[in-house]
Amino acid sequence: MGKKDLKELAKKTISELKSLLAQKKKDLVLASLSVLSGKEKNVKKAKLIRLEIAQISTIIREKEFLDEDSLSGKK
């Protein structure tokens, strides 16, 4: 994921991000199975998907943290 992709993700709502996160987790399972079965030659694919999952999770947590701050009135 490039910087442009991360900026696009930051514009999405938390619910959209959570659905994307669920899809990426499914993709991770499928990628891991295909590597183990020998169908997939790109063994770095699972690592890249885990990186994307971490980036999406971070964006979700940042948005939740900002929402909590805005509700409590802090800056």
Secondary structure, 3 states (H helix, E strand, C coil): CCHHHHHHHHHCCHHHHHHHHHHHHHHHHHHHHHHHHCCCCCCCHHHHHHHHHHHHHHHHHHHHHHHHHHHHCCC
